[in-house]
């Protein structure tokens, strides 16, 4: 597989991304939606750190902002890169290892629950949507790609997976707390498709993490190779700097037993 160039993170912008959907001629412009609320919302905040402090987090009936899917999407949108969505094994709840069960990634356990609401239908639960997530490992590196800055992972598929939302619009993934790499705040990528065919894209976004919890996690030995000393804050991040209220995960737990994260994301669907 040809090596993919890694874009300059400072140049990434949700305002300059274009994605062609399926085999149609229509395109989705990755619009500049602010991270704050865009309509009536119901908010429930709370992030529990190791010390018991509660900070950050929100759940909302607002449409989650559109964000870039790059630079490591592996969803068929980048030429010459494996499209993991074409592999039936991508449908799974535990994404810690490769699709074949090898290359299990070390890190602090994270259980992520996503509640998907249809903003086009009075924020009703969206059943049967395919939710695809991906993120870097504890060292700040992604599967599928190989480069000097990302490591040699072109033949691997760890920390990627999709699930279909249940009648409550919910999916839950078993993963690890993401690491961090230079130029970006800690994040998880997410795409929501209309069905199991994984062809009609409804929303591309990213989830943000509370920085107090990040500091606690990155002080552990599991994350010693992460870019913990070059932290990019959410406020200065090129994706989250215009607002991330509707993208901030609600976290609870600790470094010993792991963390749980929850978020409610509104997406447009007919």
C-alpha contacts under 8 A as a table, 3 or more apart, distances in Angstrom:
res1	aa1	res2	aa2	distance
1	X	80	X	6.99
1	X	81	X	7.38
1	X	154	X	7.35
2	X	80	X	6.77
3	X	145	X	7.43
3	X	146	X	6.13
3	X	147	X	6.53
4	X	81	X	7.92
4	X	145	X	7.04
4	X	146	X	7.15
4	X	147	X	7.10
5	X	147	X	7.45
6	X	71	X	6.74
6	X	147	X	7.64
7	X	11	X	7.70
7	X	12	X	7.70
7	X	71	X	6.57
8	X	11	X	5.51
8	X	12	X	6.98
9	X	12	X	5.29
9	X	183	X	6.01
9	X	184	X	7.42
9	X	238	X	7.69
10	X	183	X	7.06
10	X	238	X	6.62
12	X	16	X	7.83
12	X	68	X	7.60
12	X	238	X	6.79
12	X	239	X	7.69
13	X	16	X	5.58
13	X	17	X	6.98
13	X	67	X	7.93
13	X	68	X	6.81
13	X	238	X	6.76
13	X	239	X	6.67
14	X	17	X	5.83
14	X	30	X	5.58
14	X	31	X	6.22
14	X	32	X	5.91
14	X	66	X	7.04
14	X	67	X	5.02
14	X	68	X	5.11
14	X	239	X	6.96
15	X	30	X	6.17
15	X	31	X	5.58
15	X	32	X	5.34
16	X	30	X	7.13
17	X	29	X	6.36
17	X	30	X	5.36
17	X	68	X	6.43
18	X	27	X	6.95
18	X	28	X	6.16
18	X	29	X	4.99
18	X	30	X	6.11
19	X	27	X	5.80
19	X	28	X	5.43
19	X	29	X	6.61
19	X	30	X	7.64
19	X	77	X	7.25
20	X	23	X	7.89
20	X	24	X	7.54
20	X	25	X	7.26
20	X	26	X	6.58
20	X	27	X	4.63
20	X	28	X	6.42
20	X	77	X	7.91
21	X	24	X	6.18
21	X	25	X	7.62
21	X	26	X	6.57
21	X	27	X	5.91
21	X	28	X	6.99
21	X	199	X	7.20
21	X	200	X	6.41
21	X	201	X	6.61
22	X	199	X	5.27
22	X	200	X	6.20
30	X	66	X	5.68
30	X	67	X	6.18
30	X	68	X	6.69
30	X	204	X	8.00
31	X	65	X	7.98
31	X	66	X	5.86
31	X	67	X	7.49
32	X	65	X	7.39
32	X	66	X	6.74
32	X	67	X	7.78
33	X	65	X	4.90
33	X	66	X	6.18
34	X	37	X	7.73
34	X	65	X	6.29
34	X	242	X	5.93
34	X	243	X	5.58
34	X	244	X	7.52
35	X	64	X	7.46
35	X	65	X	5.92
35	X	240	X	7.26
35	X	242	X	6.33
35	X	243	X	3.75
35	X	244	X	4.02
35	X	245	X	5.35
35	X	246	X	5.70
35	X	247	X	6.92
36	X	243	X	5.71
36	X	244	X	6.34
36	X	245	X	5.22
36	X	246	X	6.13
37	X	40	X	7.50
37	X	41	X	6.94
37	X	60	X	7.78
37	X	62	X	5.88
37	X	245	X	7.41
37	X	246	X	6.82
38	X	62	X	5.86
38	X	63	X	7.17
39	X	61	X	7.92
39	X	62	X	5.92
40	X	61	X	7.18
40	X	62	X	7.09
41	X	60	X	5.26
41	X	61	X	5.23
41	X	62	X	6.19
42	X	59	X	6.84
42	X	60	X	5.36
42	X	61	X	6.45
43	X	58	X	5.56
43	X	59	X	5.08
43	X	60	X	5.53
44	X	57	X	7.45
44	X	58	X	5.34
44	X	59	X	5.54
44	X	60	X	7.95
45	X	55	X	7.44
45	X	56	X	5.97
45	X	57	X	4.70
45	X	58	X	4.64
45	X	59	X	7.06
45	X	250	X	6.89
46	X	54	X	5.37
46	X	55	X	5.34
46	X	56	X	5.53
46	X	57	X	5.25
46	X	58	X	7.25
46	X	250	X	5.76
46	X	251	X	7.08
47	X	53	X	7.44
47	X	54	X	4.79
47	X	55	X	4.64
47	X	56	X	5.59
47	X	57	X	6.02
47	X	210	X	7.44
47	X	250	X	5.21
47	X	251	X	4.55
47	X	252	X	5.61
48	X	51	X	7.80
48	X	52	X	5.50
48	X	53	X	5.44
48	X	54	X	4.61
48	X	55	X	6.64
48	X	251	X	6.02
48	X	252	X	4.49
48	X	253	X	6.45
49	X	52	X	5.19
49	X	53	X	5.42
49	X	54	X	6.68
49	X	212	X	7.33
49	X	213	X	5.81
49	X	251	X	7.85
49	X	252	X	6.51
49	X	253	X	6.65
49	X	254	X	6.50
50	X	53	X	7.47
50	X	213	X	7.89
50	X	216	X	7.66
50	X	253	X	6.83
50	X	254	X	4.99
50	X	255	X	7.32
55	X	210	X	7.64
56	X	210	X	6.45
56	X	248	X	7.46
56	X	250	X	7.01
57	X	210	X	7.55
57	X	245	X	7.38
57	X	248	X	5.21
57	X	249	X	5.33
57	X	250	X	4.31
57	X	251	X	7.34
58	X	245	X	6.52
58	X	246	X	6.41
58	X	247	X	7.91
58	X	248	X	6.28
58	X	249	X	6.90
58	X	250	X	6.38
58	X	263	X	7.22
59	X	246	X	6.89
59	X	250	X	8.00
59	X	263	X	5.82
59	X	264	X	5.13
59	X	265	X	7.63
60	X	246	X	6.46
60	X	264	X	6.02
60	X	265	X	6.90
60	X	266	X	7.52
61	X	117	X	7.21
61	X	119	X	7.30
61	X	123	X	6.25
61	X	264	X	7.33
61	X	265	X	7.06
61	X	266	X	5.77
62	X	119	X	7.16
62	X	246	X	7.39
62	X	265	X	7.32
62	X	266	X	5.52
63	X	119	X	6.36
63	X	265	X	6.57
63	X	266	X	4.17
63	X	267	X	5.38
63	X	268	X	7.20
64	X	205	X	7.14
64	X	246	X	5.83
64	X	247	X	6.72
64	X	265	X	5.56
64	X	266	X	5.49
64	X	267	X	6.60
65	X	205	X	6.37
65	X	246	X	7.43
65	X	247	X	7.64
66	X	203	X	6.60
66	X	204	X	5.58
66	X	205	X	5.10
67	X	204	X	5.78
67	X	205	X	4.52
67	X	206	X	6.48
67	X	239	X	7.03
68	X	204	X	6.94
68	X	205	X	6.86
68	X	239	X	7.91
69	X	72	X	7.35
69	X	73	X	5.70
69	X	189	X	6.88
69	X	190	X	7.98
69	X	204	X	6.46
69	X	205	X	7.17
70	X	73	X	5.52
72	X	142	X	7.01
72	X	144	X	7.98
72	X	145	X	7.12
73	X	76	X	7.83
73	X	77	X	7.39
73	X	78	X	7.57
73	X	134	X	7.67
74	X	77	X	7.09
74	X	78	X	7.01
74	X	81	X	6.21
74	X	82	X	5.90
74	X	83	X	5.08
74	X	84	X	5.93
74	X	85	X	7.82
74	X	144	X	7.03
75	X	78	X	7.51
75	X	82	X	7.74
75	X	83	X	4.91
75	X	84	X	6.04
75	X	85	X	5.82
76	X	79	X	7.29
76	X	81	X	7.10
76	X	82	X	6.96
76	X	83	X	4.47
76	X	84	X	7.56
76	X	85	X	7.47
77	X	83	X	7.98
78	X	81	X	5.91
81	X	144	X	7.52
81	X	145	X	7.83
82	X	144	X	6.91
83	X	86	X	5.80
83	X	87	X	7.67
84	X	87	X	5.42
84	X	90	X	6.50
84	X	157	X	7.75
85	X	88	X	7.21
85	X	90	X	6.18
85	X	198	X	6.85
86	X	90	X	7.99
87	X	90	X	5.79
88	X	91	X	6.14
89	X	92	X	6.82
89	X	99	X	5.99
90	X	99	X	6.90
90	X	160	X	7.20
90	X	161	X	4.86
90	X	162	X	5.74
91	X	161	X	5.87
91	X	162	X	4.72
91	X	163	X	5.33
91	X	164	X	7.97
92	X	95	X	6.83
92	X	161	X	5.82
92	X	162	X	5.98
92	X	163	X	6.05
93	X	161	X	7.05
93	X	162	X	7.29
93	X	163	X	6.62
93	X	172	X	6.55
93	X	173	X	4.74
93	X	174	X	6.04
94	X	97	X	7.75
94	X	161	X	7.78
94	X	173	X	5.80
94	X	174	X	4.56
94	X	175	X	6.25
95	X	98	X	7.27
95	X	99	X	7.91
95	X	158	X	6.24
95	X	159	X	4.84
95	X	160	X	5.67
95	X	161	X	5.77
95	X	173	X	7.12
95	X	174	X	6.25
95	X	175	X	5.59
96	X	104	X	5.66
96	X	105	X	5.67
96	X	158	X	5.89
96	X	159	X	5.28
96	X	174	X	7.04
96	X	175	X	5.03
96	X	176	X	6.72
97	X	100	X	7.68
97	X	101	X	5.37
97	X	102	X	5.70
97	X	103	X	5.33
97	X	104	X	3.97
97	X	105	X	6.02
97	X	157	X	7.36
97	X	158	X	4.69
97	X	159	X	6.60
98	X	101	X	5.20
98	X	102	X	5.33
98	X	103	X	5.81
98	X	104	X	6.81
98	X	156	X	6.00
98	X	157	X	4.59
98	X	158	X	4.22
98	X	159	X	7.44
99	X	102	X	7.48
99	X	157	X	6.09
99	X	158	X	7.04
101	X	104	X	7.05
103	X	156	X	7.66
103	X	158	X	7.07
104	X	158	X	7.26
105	X	137	X	6.77
105	X	138	X	7.79
105	X	158	X	7.29
105	X	176	X	7.79
106	X	137	X	7.91
106	X	138	X	7.00
106	X	176	X	7.55
106	X	222	X	7.08
107	X	137	X	7.77
107	X	138	X	5.92
107	X	176	X	5.45
107	X	177	X	6.44
107	X	222	X	5.66
107	X	223	X	7.27
108	X	176	X	5.37
108	X	177	X	5.57
108	X	217	X	7.84
108	X	222	X	7.44
108	X	255	X	6.37
108	X	256	X	7.81
108	X	257	X	7.93
108	X	258	X	5.55
108	X	259	X	7.65
109	X	174	X	7.49
109	X	175	X	6.06
109	X	176	X	4.42
109	X	177	X	6.19
109	X	257	X	7.41
109	X	258	X	4.63
109	X	259	X	6.27
110	X	174	X	6.18
110	X	175	X	5.16
110	X	176	X	4.64
110	X	177	X	5.39
110	X	258	X	5.84
110	X	259	X	4.84
110	X	260	X	5.55
110	X	261	X	7.08
111	X	172	X	6.94
111	X	173	X	5.78
111	X	174	X	4.79
111	X	175	X	6.15
111	X	176	X	7.67
111	X	259	X	6.41
111	X	260	X	4.67
111	X	261	X	6.07
112	X	172	X	5.47
112	X	173	X	5.11
112	X	174	X	6.52
112	X	175	X	7.51
112	X	260	X	5.96
112	X	261	X	4.74
112	X	262	X	5.82
113	X	170	X	6.96
113	X	171	X	5.72
113	X	172	X	4.24
113	X	173	X	6.44
113	X	260	X	7.86
113	X	261	X	6.23
113	X	262	X	4.79
113	X	263	X	6.64
114	X	170	X	5.64
114	X	171	X	5.41
114	X	172	X	6.33
114	X	262	X	5.87
114	X	263	X	5.21
114	X	264	X	5.89
114	X	265	X	7.25
115	X	125	X	7.72
115	X	168	X	7.51
115	X	169	X	5.43
115	X	170	X	4.45
115	X	171	X	6.68
115	X	262	X	7.84
115	X	263	X	6.27
115	X	264	X	4.56
115	X	265	X	6.20
116	X	125	X	6.15
116	X	126	X	5.70
116	X	165	X	7.47
116	X	169	X	4.90
116	X	170	X	6.13
116	X	264	X	6.01
116	X	265	X	5.19
116	X	266	X	5.94
116	X	267	X	7.06
117	X	123	X	5.07
117	X	124	X	5.47
117	X	125	X	4.58
117	X	126	X	5.18
117	X	169	X	6.47
117	X	264	X	7.28
117	X	265	X	6.15
117	X	266	X	4.65
117	X	267	X	6.17
118	X	121	X	5.40
118	X	122	X	6.86
118	X	123	X	4.69
118	X	124	X	5.36
118	X	125	X	6.13
118	X	126	X	5.46
118	X	266	X	5.77
118	X	267	X	5.35
118	X	268	X	5.74
118	X	269	X	5.77
119	X	122	X	5.72
119	X	123	X	4.54
119	X	124	X	7.31
119	X	266	X	5.55
119	X	267	X	5.65
119	X	268	X	5.28
119	X	269	X	7.02
120	X	123	X	6.86
120	X	267	X	7.73
120	X	268	X	5.32
120	X	269	X	5.51
120	X	270	X	5.98
121	X	124	X	5.78
121	X	269	X	7.59
121	X	270	X	7.28
123	X	266	X	7.03
125	X	167	X	7.02
125	X	168	X	5.37
125	X	169	X	4.58
126	X	129	X	6.48
126	X	165	X	7.06
126	X	167	X	7.34
126	X	168	X	7.16
126	X	169	X	4.63
127	X	164	X	7.65
127	X	165	X	5.19
127	X	166	X	5.25
127	X	167	X	4.96
127	X	168	X	6.62
127	X	169	X	4.87
127	X	170	X	7.86
128	X	164	X	5.24
128	X	165	X	4.97
128	X	166	X	6.26
128	X	167	X	7.61
128	X	169	X	7.57
128	X	194	X	7.34
128	X	195	X	5.83
128	X	196	X	7.30
129	X	164	X	5.32
129	X	165	X	5.33
129	X	169	X	7.79
129	X	192	X	6.63
129	X	193	X	5.70
129	X	194	X	4.84
129	X	195	X	4.78
129	X	196	X	6.90
130	X	162	X	6.32
130	X	163	X	5.45
130	X	164	X	4.47
130	X	165	X	6.46
130	X	192	X	5.67
130	X	193	X	4.94
130	X	194	X	6.32
130	X	195	X	5.39
130	X	196	X	5.56
130	X	198	X	6.57
131	X	162	X	5.21
131	X	163	X	5.38
131	X	164	X	6.29
131	X	165	X	7.23
131	X	171	X	7.58
131	X	190	X	6.94
131	X	191	X	5.86
131	X	192	X	4.58
131	X	193	X	6.41
132	X	160	X	7.44
132	X	161	X	5.65
132	X	162	X	4.05
132	X	163	X	6.70
132	X	190	X	5.62
132	X	191	X	5.15
132	X	192	X	6.30
132	X	193	X	7.99
133	X	160	X	5.88
133	X	161	X	5.81
133	X	162	X	6.33
133	X	188	X	6.92
133	X	189	X	5.46
133	X	190	X	4.45
133	X	191	X	6.50
134	X	159	X	5.62
134	X	160	X	4.44
134	X	161	X	6.77
134	X	188	X	6.18
134	X	189	X	5.36
134	X	190	X	6.76
135	X	142	X	6.59
135	X	159	X	5.99
135	X	160	X	7.04
135	X	178	X	6.42
135	X	187	X	7.15
135	X	188	X	5.05
135	X	189	X	6.14
136	X	139	X	7.49
136	X	140	X	5.14
136	X	141	X	4.82
136	X	142	X	4.51
136	X	143	X	7.43
136	X	159	X	6.98
136	X	178	X	5.70
136	X	179	X	6.14
136	X	180	X	7.38
137	X	140	X	5.27
137	X	141	X	5.40
137	X	142	X	6.39
137	X	159	X	7.20
137	X	176	X	7.63
137	X	177	X	7.89
137	X	178	X	5.53
137	X	179	X	5.49
138	X	141	X	7.46
138	X	176	X	7.92
138	X	177	X	7.24
138	X	178	X	5.66
138	X	179	X	4.05
138	X	180	X	7.28
138	X	222	X	6.91
138	X	223	X	5.39
138	X	225	X	7.40
138	X	226	X	6.14
139	X	179	X	5.62
139	X	180	X	7.03
139	X	181	X	7.78
139	X	223	X	6.44
139	X	224	X	7.72
139	X	225	X	5.10
139	X	226	X	4.51
139	X	227	X	7.67
140	X	150	X	7.57
140	X	178	X	7.32
140	X	179	X	4.68
140	X	180	X	4.64
140	X	181	X	4.89
140	X	225	X	7.87
140	X	226	X	5.56
140	X	227	X	7.11
141	X	150	X	4.99
141	X	151	X	6.65
141	X	179	X	7.89
141	X	181	X	7.59
142	X	145	X	6.41
142	X	150	X	6.61
142	X	153	X	7.03
142	X	158	X	7.90
142	X	159	X	7.86
143	X	153	X	5.01
143	X	154	X	6.42
143	X	155	X	7.60
143	X	156	X	5.23
143	X	157	X	5.15
143	X	158	X	5.66
143	X	159	X	7.21
143	X	160	X	7.98
144	X	153	X	5.34
144	X	154	X	4.04
144	X	155	X	5.79
144	X	156	X	5.31
144	X	157	X	5.80
145	X	150	X	7.11
145	X	151	X	7.77
145	X	152	X	6.90
145	X	153	X	5.26
145	X	154	X	4.40
145	X	155	X	7.89
146	X	150	X	5.91
146	X	151	X	5.37
146	X	152	X	4.31
146	X	153	X	5.14
146	X	154	X	5.13
147	X	150	X	5.06
147	X	151	X	5.44
147	X	152	X	6.37
148	X	151	X	5.78
148	X	152	X	7.97
150	X	153	X	7.81
153	X	156	X	5.27
157	X	160	X	6.27
159	X	175	X	6.85
163	X	171	X	6.40
164	X	171	X	6.78
164	X	195	X	7.57
164	X	196	X	6.79
165	X	168	X	7.34
165	X	169	X	4.83
165	X	170	X	4.86
165	X	171	X	5.18
166	X	169	X	5.09
166	X	170	X	5.39
166	X	171	X	6.86
167	X	170	X	7.37
177	X	259	X	7.85
178	X	186	X	6.83
178	X	187	X	7.15
178	X	188	X	7.48
179	X	186	X	6.83
179	X	218	X	7.78
179	X	223	X	6.70
179	X	226	X	5.58
179	X	227	X	7.60
180	X	184	X	7.09
180	X	185	X	6.81
180	X	186	X	5.46
180	X	226	X	5.48
180	X	227	X	5.38
180	X	228	X	6.84
180	X	231	X	7.98
181	X	184	X	6.18
181	X	185	X	7.84
181	X	226	X	6.48
181	X	227	X	4.99
182	X	227	X	5.97
182	X	230	X	6.28
182	X	231	X	7.33
182	X	232	X	7.46
183	X	232	X	6.24
183	X	237	X	7.49
184	X	231	X	7.83
184	X	232	X	5.59
184	X	233	X	7.95
184	X	237	X	5.87
184	X	238	X	7.36
185	X	208	X	7.71
185	X	231	X	6.88
185	X	232	X	4.83
185	X	233	X	5.59
185	X	234	X	5.72
185	X	237	X	5.83
186	X	208	X	6.41
186	X	209	X	6.13
186	X	214	X	7.76
187	X	206	X	6.39
187	X	207	X	5.37
187	X	208	X	4.96
187	X	209	X	6.46
188	X	206	X	5.49
188	X	207	X	5.08
188	X	208	X	7.01
189	X	204	X	7.80
189	X	205	X	6.21
189	X	206	X	4.47
189	X	207	X	6.49
190	X	204	X	5.92
190	X	205	X	5.39
190	X	206	X	5.63
190	X	207	X	7.55
191	X	201	X	7.25
191	X	202	X	7.59
191	X	203	X	5.66
191	X	204	X	4.46
191	X	205	X	6.40
192	X	201	X	6.10
192	X	202	X	5.54
192	X	203	X	5.26
192	X	204	X	6.62
192	X	267	X	7.91
193	X	196	X	7.58
193	X	198	X	5.49
193	X	199	X	6.72
193	X	200	X	5.43
193	X	201	X	4.41
193	X	202	X	5.31
193	X	203	X	7.22
194	X	198	X	7.11
194	X	199	X	7.74
194	X	200	X	5.65
194	X	201	X	6.44
194	X	202	X	6.32
194	X	269	X	7.49
195	X	198	X	5.95
195	X	199	X	7.75
195	X	200	X	7.45
197	X	200	X	7.80
198	X	201	X	7.29
201	X	204	X	7.74
202	X	267	X	6.66
202	X	268	X	6.33
202	X	269	X	6.75
203	X	267	X	6.20
203	X	268	X	7.43
206	X	247	X	6.58
207	X	247	X	4.83
207	X	248	X	5.83
207	X	249	X	6.39
208	X	234	X	7.37
208	X	240	X	7.73
208	X	244	X	7.14
208	X	247	X	5.65
208	X	248	X	4.63
208	X	249	X	6.06
209	X	213	X	7.62
209	X	214	X	7.08
209	X	248	X	5.89
209	X	249	X	5.81
210	X	213	X	5.58
210	X	214	X	6.37
210	X	248	X	7.24
210	X	249	X	7.40
210	X	251	X	7.80
211	X	214	X	4.75
211	X	215	X	6.17
211	X	233	X	7.33
211	X	234	X	7.83
212	X	215	X	5.28
212	X	216	X	6.61
213	X	216	X	5.12
213	X	217	X	6.23
214	X	217	X	5.11
214	X	218	X	5.97
215	X	218	X	5.34
215	X	219	X	6.27
215	X	228	X	7.99
216	X	219	X	5.44
216	X	220	X	7.27
216	X	255	X	7.65
217	X	220	X	5.73
217	X	223	X	7.34
217	X	255	X	6.41
218	X	221	X	7.81
218	X	222	X	7.86
218	X	223	X	5.31
218	X	224	X	6.99
218	X	226	X	7.34
218	X	228	X	5.98
219	X	223	X	7.11
219	X	224	X	7.37
219	X	228	X	7.98
220	X	223	X	5.84
220	X	224	X	6.78
220	X	255	X	7.99
221	X	224	X	5.10
222	X	225	X	7.95
223	X	226	X	5.24
223	X	228	X	7.94
224	X	228	X	7.68
225	X	228	X	7.91
227	X	230	X	5.56
227	X	231	X	6.78
228	X	231	X	5.64
232	X	236	X	6.42
232	X	237	X	6.03
233	X	236	X	5.29
233	X	237	X	5.92
234	X	237	X	5.08
234	X	240	X	5.58
234	X	241	X	6.15
234	X	244	X	7.82
235	X	240	X	6.36
235	X	241	X	4.48
235	X	242	X	7.60
235	X	243	X	7.60
236	X	240	X	7.38
236	X	241	X	5.20
237	X	240	X	5.36
237	X	241	X	5.20
238	X	241	X	5.83
239	X	242	X	7.36
240	X	243	X	5.51
240	X	244	X	5.36
241	X	244	X	7.37
244	X	247	X	5.02
244	X	248	X	6.08
245	X	248	X	5.60
246	X	265	X	7.46
247	X	263	X	7.67
247	X	265	X	7.88
248	X	263	X	7.42
249	X	261	X	5.91
249	X	262	X	5.73
249	X	263	X	5.41
250	X	261	X	5.41
250	X	262	X	5.27
250	X	263	X	6.40
251	X	259	X	6.62
251	X	260	X	5.68
251	X	261	X	4.55
251	X	262	X	6.78
252	X	259	X	5.55
252	X	260	X	5.43
252	X	261	X	6.69
253	X	257	X	6.94
253	X	258	X	5.79
253	X	259	X	4.33
253	X	260	X	6.28
254	X	257	X	5.90
254	X	258	X	5.36
254	X	259	X	5.86
255	X	258	X	5.27
255	X	259	X	7.26
